[in-house]
Amino acid sequence: MSGTQAAAGRYLADSAGEHQGLAVVLFTVFVSVTLAITAWAGRRRSSSEEFFAGGRMFSPMENGFAIAGDYMSAASFLGISGLIALFGYDGLLYSVGFLVAWLVVLMLVAELVRNCGRYTLADVLSARMRQRPVRVAAGTSSVVVSVLYLVAQMVGAGSLVGLLIGGQGTAARTWAVIGVGALMVFYVSFGGMRATTWIQIVKTVLLISGTVMLTVMVLVRFHGNVDGLLHAAAAGSGHGDAFLAPGLKYGGSWSSRLDFISLGLALVLGTAGLPHILSRFYTVPTARSARRSVVWAIGLIGAFYLMTIVLGFGAAAVVGSDTVRSSNAAGNTAVPLLAEALGGGSGSTWGTVLFAVVGAVAFATILAVVAGITLASSASVAHDLYTALRRPAARHGRRDPAADAMEQDEVRVARFAAVGIGAVAIALSLLAQDQNIAFLVGLAFAVAASANLPALLYSLFWRRFTTRGSVWAIYGGLVPALVLVVLSPVVSGRPDALFPGVDFHLFPLENPGLVSIPLGFLAGWIGTVLSPEPADPGRYAETEVRSLTGAGAV
């Protein structure tokens, strides 16, 4: 261990006890408030519309805050800032990609999805198709994407608690992951969409407030001189001017440059295929409200991602990249360390207070996002997979006569599904504790862009699209994306891989989007061309009118 790393370790160990008490108090306050919200929401009638869509009674502003809360995850607050603190310019790709993605959502998805669906992505895809195969495929894809996203959030929880206790204590990090999983299951099982939405609104207010506070403190420290901040960050990074130029992470080899392109595609296209984002459009009464919700969300998200740039460079300048890396090799603890340093450093009263406040905000962020993702994935299990198995004869969007009687069953299945999905996510997250959470989210975005987006766009805009094309598009993107991730250097072949002791990686890129996204679109086209049954022009016309006008929307 170098002298700098040893000093960083002592620094963290000395401050751990000071942080712990106050941070635990703030954690407890937030968890108590969210549990009270859940108990309040759980007293309401648990119809499927109430459980999955909150009764469709949220205003555009409320839903916009909730969308922002669903989207601004631990990957954004902790992961992106950490990547910028470690890699400078190259880390900016995440901030830019996450923000630009909302233009795709606003222009192509929000209103149309609200008009065509009821609770999930599969509602849109099956509107003009045979329901059973499409629902099974879409439900499977939604659960896979959700679990990948959940893993990233739980890794963030482990990193946060690891920092709180001084960067050591694997057992404490494990219990933190288990605790977050247990809380998310409780929120979803008892509170449904209404509780989840209000938790996300509270979280958004806390996150934006905390980020504004830290951004102002960073700028004040450098007297508003952004140029001075950037040069101080370059000096603190140990890389000099290379820190401010492209190529520190995604340069030097052809595979790194292709990884840059692959990641950009996944980030920009993946948001429109995320199940927990799409499900938010069903919580408002009209398509116009859905569009206005996205406008609110873009404003909040845009301001937030601009501030993460300041926080990332501020961490490199004030804390130093070596200290950040010593605390957590993936950079996930850059923002809490920055907060402590801005407050006066280890041992200072304000340093301890700011660290605890930022830690509590990050913990609130994780809890709110995992609740939204768990709700979306459990809805897919209950409303799509369970429905498809119980109603195999349902075709072309026609409701089965027993559909209304099955609504209570769907809610019950969703609650059980939340427990199972939580258990799987906990197990996987314990294997990925040393991965950067923004990077892990990038993988989830790649799978969403590969499997969900092709089928969604084809279904909304291609008249000839068929059931076979829809199923092939989903599996044609999902399977290659997962296989390429398994065969990538993320899983094996490197010291920082999930399984560092073995090497079976055959695919050179870390993110599969550059290959798997085109494969998803290609598979959908081939499946449609080779389909034995032509598309029904009448069903497409009905779907088109409904998507554009809202006529007949639930």
C-alpha positions as CSV (number, residue, x, y, z in Angstrom):
1,M,0.0,0.0,0.0
2,S,1.3,3.5,-0.9
3,G,1.8,6.3,1.6
4,T,-1.2,8.1,0.2
5,Q,-3.4,5.0,0.5
6,A,-2.3,4.3,4.0
7,A,-3.0,7.9,5.0
8,A,-6.5,7.7,3.4
9,G,-7.2,4.5,5.4
10,R,-6.2,6.2,8.7
11,Y,-8.3,9.2,7.7
12,L,-11.4,7.0,7.2
13,A,-10.9,4.9,10.2
14,D,-10.5,8.0,12.5
15,S,-13.7,9.6,11.3
16,A,-15.9,6.5,11.2
17,G,-17.1,6.7,14.8
18,E,-17.9,10.4,14.5
19,H,-20.0,9.8,11.4
20,Q,-21.8,6.7,12.5
21,G,-24.1,8.1,15.3
22,L,-25.5,11.1,13.4
23,A,-25.8,9.2,10.1
24,V,-27.7,6.4,11.8
25,V,-30.1,9.0,13.4
26,L,-30.8,10.6,10.0
27,F,-31.2,7.2,8.4
28,T,-33.7,6.2,11.1
29,V,-35.7,9.5,10.6
30,F,-36.0,8.9,6.9
31,V,-36.9,5.3,7.2
32,S,-39.5,6.1,9.9
33,V,-41.1,8.7,7.6
34,T,-41.2,6.3,4.7
35,L,-42.7,3.6,6.8
36,A,-45.4,6.0,7.9
37,I,-46.1,6.8,4.3
38,T,-46.3,3.1,3.5
39,A,-48.7,2.4,6.4
40,W,-50.9,5.3,5.3
41,A,-51.0,4.1,1.7
42,G,-51.5,0.5,2.7
43,R,-54.8,1.4,4.4
44,R,-56.4,2.2,1.0
45,R,-58.3,-0.4,-1.1
46,S,-55.8,-2.7,-2.8
47,S,-57.4,-2.9,-6.2
48,S,-55.0,-3.5,-9.1
49,E,-55.4,0.1,-10.3
50,E,-54.6,1.4,-6.9
51,F,-51.7,-1.0,-6.3
52,F,-50.0,-0.7,-9.8
53,A,-51.0,2.9,-10.8
54,G,-51.8,4.7,-7.5
55,G,-55.4,5.3,-8.7
56,R,-54.1,7.5,-11.6
57,M,-54.7,10.5,-9.5
58,F,-51.2,12.2,-9.4
59,S,-50.7,15.6,-10.9
60,P,-48.1,16.3,-13.6
61,M,-45.9,18.1,-11.1
62,E,-46.2,15.3,-8.5
63,N,-45.5,12.6,-11.1
64,G,-42.6,14.7,-12.6
65,F,-41.0,14.8,-9.2
66,A,-41.6,11.0,-8.8
67,I,-40.1,10.3,-12.2
68,A,-37.0,12.3,-11.3
69,G,-36.9,10.4,-8.0
70,D,-37.1,7.1,-9.9
71,Y,-34.4,8.1,-12.3
72,M,-31.9,10.0,-10.2
73,S,-30.5,6.9,-8.6
74,A,-27.5,6.0,-6.5
75,A,-25.7,5.6,-9.8
76,S,-26.3,9.2,-10.5
77,F,-25.5,10.7,-7.1
78,L,-22.7,8.4,-6.1
79,G,-21.5,6.6,-9.3
80,I,-21.3,9.4,-11.8
81,S,-19.6,11.8,-9.5
82,G,-17.1,9.0,-8.6
83,L,-16.4,8.3,-12.2
84,I,-15.7,12.0,-12.9
85,A,-13.5,12.2,-9.8
86,L,-11.4,9.2,-11.1
87,F,-11.5,9.7,-14.9
88,G,-12.4,13.4,-15.4
89,Y,-13.7,14.1,-18.9
90,D,-14.6,10.5,-19.7
91,G,-16.9,10.4,-16.7
92,L,-19.0,13.1,-18.3
93,L,-20.4,10.7,-20.8
94,Y,-22.8,9.3,-18.1
95,S,-24.2,12.7,-17.2
96,V,-24.7,13.7,-20.8
97,G,-26.1,10.3,-21.8
98,F,-28.6,10.1,-18.9
99,L,-29.9,13.5,-19.7
100,V,-30.1,13.3,-23.5
101,A,-32.1,10.1,-23.2
102,W,-35.1,12.0,-22.0
103,L,-35.5,13.7,-25.4
104,V,-36.3,10.2,-26.8
105,V,-38.8,9.6,-24.0
106,L,-40.5,13.0,-24.5
107,M,-40.7,12.9,-28.3
108,L,-41.4,9.2,-29.0
109,V,-42.7,7.4,-25.9
110,A,-44.4,9.2,-23.1
111,E,-47.9,10.1,-24.5
112,L,-48.1,7.0,-26.7
113,V,-47.3,4.6,-23.9
114,R,-49.8,6.3,-21.6
115,N,-52.6,5.9,-24.2
116,C,-51.9,2.3,-25.2
117,G,-51.1,0.7,-21.9
118,R,-52.6,0.0,-18.5
119,Y,-49.9,-0.9,-16.1
120,T,-46.8,-2.3,-17.9
121,L,-44.7,-2.3,-21.1
122,A,-46.4,-5.6,-22.1
123,D,-49.8,-3.8,-22.2
124,V,-48.4,-1.7,-25.1
125,L,-46.7,-4.5,-26.9
126,S,-49.7,-6.9,-26.7
127,A,-52.3,-4.3,-27.8
128,R,-52.3,-5.6,-31.4
129,M,-50.7,-9.0,-30.8
130,R,-51.4,-12.4,-29.4
131,Q,-51.2,-11.8,-25.7
132,R,-49.6,-14.9,-24.2
133,P,-46.2,-15.0,-26.1
134,V,-45.8,-11.3,-26.0
135,R,-46.6,-10.9,-22.3
136,V,-44.2,-13.7,-21.4
137,A,-41.4,-12.2,-23.4
138,A,-41.9,-8.7,-22.2
139,G,-42.4,-9.7,-18.6
140,T,-39.2,-11.8,-18.7
141,S,-37.2,-8.9,-20.1
142,S,-38.7,-6.4,-17.6
143,V,-37.7,-8.6,-14.7
144,V,-34.2,-9.0,-16.0
145,V,-33.7,-5.3,-16.5
146,S,-35.1,-4.5,-13.1
147,V,-32.9,-7.0,-11.3
148,L,-29.8,-5.6,-13.0
149,Y,-30.8,-2.1,-11.9
150,L,-31.6,-3.3,-8.4
151,V,-28.1,-4.8,-8.1
152,A,-26.5,-1.4,-8.8
153,Q,-28.6,0.4,-6.1
154,M,-27.8,-2.3,-3.5
155,V,-24.1,-2.1,-4.3
156,G,-24.4,1.6,-3.6
157,A,-26.0,0.9,-0.2
158,G,-23.1,-1.4,0.6
159,S,-20.5,1.2,-0.4
160,L,-22.2,3.8,1.7
161,V,-22.2,1.7,4.8
162,G,-18.7,0.5,4.1
163,L,-17.5,4.2,4.1
164,L,-19.5,4.9,7.2
165,I,-17.6,2.3,9.2
166,G,-14.2,3.2,7.8
167,G,-14.0,1.3,4.5
168,Q,-13.7,-2.1,6.2
169,G,-16.3,-4.5,7.5
170,T,-17.6,-6.7,4.8
171,A,-20.2,-8.1,7.1
172,A,-21.7,-4.6,7.7
173,R,-21.9,-4.0,3.9
174,T,-23.7,-7.4,3.5
175,W,-26.2,-6.5,6.2
176,A,-26.8,-3.1,4.6
177,V,-27.7,-4.8,1.3
178,I,-30.0,-7.2,3.1
179,G,-31.6,-4.3,5.1
180,V,-32.3,-2.3,1.9
181,G,-33.8,-5.4,0.3
182,A,-36.1,-6.0,3.2
183,L,-37.3,-2.4,3.3
184,M,-38.0,-2.3,-0.5
185,V,-40.1,-5.5,-0.2
186,F,-42.1,-3.9,2.6
187,Y,-42.7,-0.6,0.7
188,V,-43.9,-2.4,-2.3
189,S,-45.9,-5.2,-0.6
190,F,-47.9,-2.9,1.7
191,G,-47.9,0.5,0.0
192,G,-47.9,-0.2,-3.7
193,M,-47.6,2.7,-6.2
194,R,-49.1,5.4,-4.0
195,A,-46.5,4.9,-1.2
196,T,-43.7,4.4,-3.7
197,T,-44.6,7.7,-5.4
198,W,-44.6,9.8,-2.3
199,I,-41.4,8.2,-1.1
200,Q,-39.8,9.2,-4.4
201,I,-41.2,12.8,-4.2
202,V,-39.7,13.2,-0.7
203,K,-36.4,11.7,-1.9
204,T,-36.3,14.1,-4.9
205,V,-36.7,17.1,-2.6
206,L,-33.9,15.9,-0.3
207,L,-31.6,14.9,-3.2
208,I,-32.0,18.2,-5.1
209,S,-31.6,20.2,-1.9
210,G,-28.4,18.3,-0.8
211,T,-26.9,18.5,-4.3
212,V,-27.5,22.3,-4.5
213,M,-25.9,22.8,-1.1
214,L,-22.8,20.9,-2.0
215,T,-22.5,22.5,-5.5
216,V,-22.7,26.0,-4.0
217,M,-20.1,25.1,-1.4
218,V,-17.7,23.8,-4.1
219,L,-18.2,26.9,-6.2
220,V,-17.8,29.2,-3.2
221,R,-14.5,27.4,-2.2
222,F,-13.1,28.3,-5.7
223,H,-14.7,31.8,-5.6
224,G,-17.0,30.9,-8.5
225,N,-14.0,30.3,-10.8
226,V,-14.8,27.2,-12.8
227,D,-11.4,27.3,-14.5
228,G,-9.7,27.2,-11.2
229,L,-11.8,24.3,-10.1
230,L,-10.9,22.3,-13.3
231,H,-7.2,23.0,-12.9
232,A,-7.3,22.0,-9.2
233,A,-9.1,18.8,-10.1
234,A,-6.5,18.0,-12.7
235,A,-3.8,18.6,-10.1
236,G,-5.6,16.5,-7.5
237,S,-6.2,13.6,-9.9
238,G,-2.5,12.8,-10.4
239,H,-3.1,12.8,-14.2
240,G,-2.5,16.5,-14.9
241,D,-4.1,17.9,-18.0
242,A,-4.9,14.5,-19.3
243,F,-7.7,14.4,-16.7
244,L,-9.5,17.2,-18.6
245,A,-9.1,15.6,-22.1
246,P,-10.9,12.5,-23.6
247,G,-9.2,9.1,-23.4
248,L,-8.3,8.6,-19.8
249,K,-10.9,5.7,-19.5
250,Y,-12.2,5.2,-23.0
251,G,-9.0,5.8,-25.0
252,G,-5.7,4.2,-26.0
253,S,-7.2,1.1,-27.7
254,W,-9.8,0.3,-30.3
255,S,-11.9,-1.6,-27.8
256,S,-12.0,1.3,-25.3
257,R,-13.2,3.6,-28.1
258,L,-15.8,1.2,-29.2
259,D,-16.8,0.9,-25.5
260,F,-17.3,4.6,-25.4
261,I,-19.7,4.4,-28.4
262,S,-21.5,1.4,-27.0
263,L,-22.1,3.0,-23.6
264,G,-23.4,6.2,-25.3
265,L,-25.9,4.2,-27.3
266,A,-27.1,2.3,-24.2
267,L,-27.5,5.4,-22.1
268,V,-29.4,7.4,-24.7
269,L,-31.7,4.6,-25.9
270,G,-32.1,2.6,-22.7
271,T,-34.2,5.0,-20.7
272,A,-37.2,4.6,-23.1
273,G,-37.1,0.9,-22.3
274,L,-36.8,0.9,-18.5
275,P,-39.9,-0.7,-17.0
276,H,-40.0,1.4,-13.8
277,I,-39.9,4.6,-15.9
278,L,-42.6,3.5,-18.3
279,S,-44.9,2.4,-15.5
280,R,-44.8,6.0,-14.1
281,F,-46.8,7.2,-17.2
282,Y,-49.8,5.2,-16.0
283,T,-50.1,7.1,-12.7
284,V,-51.5,10.2,-14.3
285,P,-55.1,10.6,-15.7
286,T,-54.3,11.7,-19.3
287,A,-51.6,11.6,-22.0
288,R,-51.2,15.3,-21.7
289,S,-50.4,14.9,-18.0
290,A,-47.8,12.3,-19.0
291,R,-46.1,14.7,-21.3
292,R,-46.2,17.5,-18.7
293,S,-44.8,15.1,-16.2
294,V,-41.8,14.5,-18.5
295,V,-41.2,18.2,-18.8
296,W,-41.1,18.6,-15.1
297,A,-38.8,15.6,-14.8
298,I,-36.4,16.9,-17.5
299,G,-36.0,20.2,-15.7
300,L,-35.2,18.5,-12.4
301,I,-33.0,15.9,-14.0
302,G,-31.1,18.4,-16.1
303,A,-30.3,20.6,-13.2
304,F,-29.2,17.6,-11.1
305,Y,-26.8,16.2,-13.8
306,L,-25.2,19.6,-14.3
307,M,-24.5,19.7,-10.6
308,T,-23.0,16.2,-10.6
309,I,-20.3,17.5,-12.9
310,V,-19.3,20.1,-10.3
311,L,-19.3,17.5,-7.6
312,G,-17.2,15.1,-9.5
313,F,-14.5,17.6,-10.3
314,G,-14.9,19.1,-6.8
315,A,-14.1,15.7,-5.3
316,A,-10.9,15.4,-7.4
317,A,-9.9,18.9,-6.5
318,V,-10.7,18.9,-2.8
319,V,-10.4,15.3,-1.7
320,G,-8.0,13.9,-4.4
321,S,-8.5,11.0,-6.7
322,D,-6.2,8.7,-4.7
323,T,-8.2,9.2,-1.5
324,V,-11.4,8.5,-3.3
325,R,-9.9,5.4,-4.8
326,S,-8.6,4.2,-1.5
327,S,-12.0,4.6,0.1
328,N,-13.7,2.7,-2.7
329,A,-11.9,1.4,-5.8
330,A,-14.9,2.2,-8.0
331,G,-15.3,5.8,-6.8
332,N,-18.7,5.3,-5.2
333,T,-17.8,7.3,-2.1
334,A,-16.5,10.5,-3.7
335,V,-19.5,12.7,-2.8
336,P,-19.7,11.8,1.0
337,L,-15.9,12.4,1.2
338,L,-16.3,15.7,-0.6
339,A,-19.0,16.7,1.8
340,E,-16.8,16.0,4.8
341,A,-13.9,17.8,3.4
342,L,-16.0,20.9,2.6
343,G,-17.2,20.9,6.1
344,G,-13.7,21.1,7.6
345,G,-12.4,17.6,7.3
346,S,-12.2,14.6,9.6
347,G,-12.9,15.5,13.3
348,S,-14.7,18.8,12.5
349,T,-18.2,19.3,13.6
350,W,-19.5,20.5,10.2
351,G,-17.5,17.8,8.4
352,T,-19.3,15.2,10.4
353,V,-22.7,16.8,10.0
354,L,-22.3,17.2,6.2
355,F,-21.0,13.7,5.8
356,A,-24.0,12.3,7.7
357,V,-26.5,14.5,5.8
358,V,-25.1,13.4,2.4
359,G,-25.0,9.8,3.6
360,A,-28.7,10.0,4.6
361,V,-29.6,11.6,1.3
362,A,-27.8,8.9,-0.6
363,F,-29.5,6.2,1.5
364,A,-32.9,7.8,0.8
365,T,-32.0,7.8,-2.9
366,I,-31.3,4.1,-2.8
367,L,-34.5,3.2,-0.9
368,A,-36.7,5.3,-3.2
369,V,-35.3,3.9,-6.4
370,V,-35.3,0.3,-5.3
371,A,-38.9,0.6,-4.3
372,G,-39.9,1.9,-7.8
373,I,-37.9,-0.8,-9.6
374,T,-39.3,-3.6,-7.4
375,L,-42.8,-2.4,-7.9
376,A,-42.3,-2.4,-11.7
377,S,-40.8,-5.8,-11.8
378,S,-43.4,-7.4,-9.5
379,A,-46.1,-5.8,-11.6
380,S,-44.5,-7.5,-14.7
381,V,-44.6,-10.9,-12.9
382,A,-48.2,-10.5,-11.8
383,H,-49.8,-8.6,-14.6
384,D,-47.8,-10.1,-17.5
385,L,-46.4,-13.5,-16.6
386,Y,-49.1,-14.7,-14.2
387,T,-51.8,-13.3,-16.5
388,A,-50.4,-15.0,-19.5
389,L,-50.3,-18.4,-17.8
390,R,-53.8,-18.0,-16.3
391,R,-55.4,-16.6,-19.5
392,P,-53.8,-18.5,-22.4
393,A,-56.8,-18.0,-24.6
394,A,-56.7,-14.1,-24.5
395,R,-55.9,-12.8,-28.0
396,H,-55.4,-9.4,-29.6
397,G,-55.9,-7.3,-26.6
398,R,-59.5,-8.7,-25.8
399,R,-60.1,-9.0,-22.0
400,D,-61.0,-12.5,-20.7
401,P,-64.4,-12.6,-19.1
402,A,-62.8,-13.5,-15.8
403,A,-60.3,-10.6,-16.0
404,D,-61.9,-8.5,-13.4
405,A,-62.1,-11.4,-10.9
406,M,-58.3,-11.9,-11.3
407,E,-57.3,-8.4,-10.2
408,Q,-57.1,-9.3,-6.6
409,D,-55.0,-12.3,-7.5
410,E,-52.6,-10.1,-9.4
411,V,-52.1,-7.9,-6.4
412,R,-51.4,-10.9,-4.2
413,V,-49.0,-12.4,-6.8
414,A,-47.2,-9.0,-7.1
415,R,-46.6,-9.0,-3.3
416,F,-45.1,-12.4,-3.4
417,A,-43.0,-11.5,-6.5
418,A,-41.5,-8.6,-4.7
419,V,-40.1,-10.9,-2.1
420,G,-38.6,-13.2,-4.7
421,I,-37.1,-10.4,-6.8
422,G,-35.7,-8.8,-3.7
423,A,-33.9,-12.1,-2.7
424,V,-32.4,-12.5,-6.2
425,A,-31.2,-8.9,-6.3
426,I,-29.6,-9.2,-2.8
427,A,-27.7,-12.4,-3.8
428,L,-26.4,-10.8,-7.1
429,S,-25.4,-7.5,-5.4
430,L,-23.2,-9.3,-2.9
431,L,-21.1,-10.5,-5.9
432,A,-20.7,-7.0,-7.4
433,Q,-19.6,-5.0,-4.3
434,D,-16.5,-3.7,-6.0
435,Q,-18.1,-2.5,-9.3
436,N,-19.0,1.2,-10.0
437,I,-22.7,1.6,-9.7
438,A,-23.0,3.9,-12.6
439,F,-21.3,1.3,-14.7
440,L,-23.7,-1.4,-13.5
441,V,-26.6,0.8,-14.4
442,G,-25.1,1.2,-17.8
443,L,-25.4,-2.6,-18.3
444,A,-29.1,-2.4,-17.3
445,F,-29.6,0.4,-19.8
446,A,-28.0,-1.7,-22.5
447,V,-30.3,-4.6,-21.9
448,A,-33.4,-2.3,-21.9
449,A,-32.3,-0.7,-25.1
450,S,-31.6,-4.1,-26.7
451,A,-34.7,-6.0,-25.7
452,N,-37.5,-3.5,-24.9
453,L,-36.9,-0.5,-27.1
454,P,-37.0,-2.3,-30.5
455,A,-40.2,-4.1,-29.7
456,L,-41.8,-0.9,-28.4
457,L,-40.9,1.3,-31.3
458,Y,-41.8,-1.3,-33.9
459,S,-45.2,-1.8,-32.1
460,L,-46.0,1.9,-32.1
461,F,-44.8,2.9,-35.6
462,W,-44.6,-0.2,-37.9
463,R,-47.9,-1.3,-39.5
464,R,-46.6,-4.7,-40.6
465,F,-45.1,-5.7,-37.2
466,T,-46.3,-9.1,-36.0
467,T,-46.5,-11.2,-32.8
468,R,-43.4,-13.2,-34.0
469,G,-41.5,-10.0,-34.7
470,S,-42.3,-8.7,-31.2
471,V,-41.1,-11.9,-29.5
472,W,-38.0,-12.1,-31.6
473,A,-37.2,-8.5,-31.0
474,I,-37.3,-9.0,-27.3
475,Y,-35.4,-12.2,-27.1
476,G,-33.1,-11.2,-30.0
477,G,-31.9,-8.3,-27.9
478,L,-32.1,-9.8,-24.4
479,V,-30.2,-13.0,-25.0
480,P,-27.2,-11.5,-26.9
481,A,-27.0,-8.7,-24.3
482,L,-26.8,-11.1,-21.4
483,V,-24.4,-13.5,-23.1
484,L,-22.1,-10.7,-24.1
485,V,-22.0,-9.4,-20.6
486,V,-21.1,-12.9,-19.3
487,L,-18.4,-13.2,-21.9
488,S,-17.1,-9.6,-21.2
489,P,-14.1,-8.6,-19.1
490,V,-16.6,-7.3,-16.5
491,V,-17.3,-10.9,-15.4
492,S,-13.8,-12.6,-15.8
493,G,-10.3,-12.0,-16.9
494,R,-9.4,-8.9,-14.9
495,P,-8.4,-8.2,-11.3
496,D,-11.6,-6.0,-10.9
497,A,-13.9,-8.5,-12.6
498,L,-16.8,-10.3,-10.7
499,F,-14.7,-13.5,-10.9
500,P,-11.1,-12.4,-11.0
501,G,-9.7,-15.9,-10.5
502,V,-10.9,-17.2,-13.9
503,D,-10.8,-16.0,-17.5
504,F,-13.5,-17.0,-20.0
505,H,-14.1,-13.6,-21.5
506,L,-14.3,-13.7,-25.3
507,F,-16.1,-10.3,-25.9
508,P,-13.7,-7.4,-25.7
509,L,-16.2,-4.6,-24.8
510,E,-17.5,-3.9,-21.3
511,N,-20.9,-2.7,-22.5
512,P,-22.8,-4.9,-25.1
513,G,-25.0,-2.1,-26.5
514,L,-23.1,-1.6,-29.7
515,V,-23.8,-5.2,-30.8
516,S,-27.0,-6.2,-28.9
517,I,-29.1,-3.1,-29.7
518,P,-28.8,-3.5,-33.5
519,L,-29.4,-7.3,-33.0
520,G,-32.7,-6.5,-31.2
521,F,-33.9,-4.3,-34.1
522,L,-32.7,-6.9,-36.7
523,A,-34.4,-9.8,-34.9
524,G,-37.7,-7.9,-34.8
525,W,-37.5,-7.2,-38.6
526,I,-36.6,-10.8,-39.5
527,G,-39.3,-12.2,-37.2
528,T,-41.9,-10.0,-38.9
529,V,-40.7,-10.8,-42.4
530,L,-40.8,-14.6,-41.7
531,S,-44.0,-14.5,-39.7
532,P,-46.6,-17.0,-41.0
533,E,-49.5,-14.7,-40.0
534,P,-49.6,-11.2,-41.4
535,A,-50.3,-8.2,-39.2
536,D,-53.9,-7.2,-38.7
537,P,-54.2,-3.7,-40.3
538,G,-57.4,-3.0,-38.4
539,R,-55.8,-3.7,-35.1
540,Y,-52.9,-1.4,-36.0
541,A,-55.3,1.4,-37.1
542,E,-57.1,1.0,-33.8
543,T,-53.8,1.2,-31.8
544,E,-52.6,4.1,-33.8
545,V,-55.7,6.2,-33.2
546,R,-55.7,5.3,-29.5
547,S,-52.0,6.1,-29.1
548,L,-52.4,9.5,-30.8
549,T,-55.7,10.6,-29.5
550,G,-56.2,8.7,-26.2
551,A,-59.6,7.4,-27.4
552,G,-60.4,4.3,-25.4
553,A,-57.4,4.7,-23.0
554,V,-57.9,3.3,-19.6
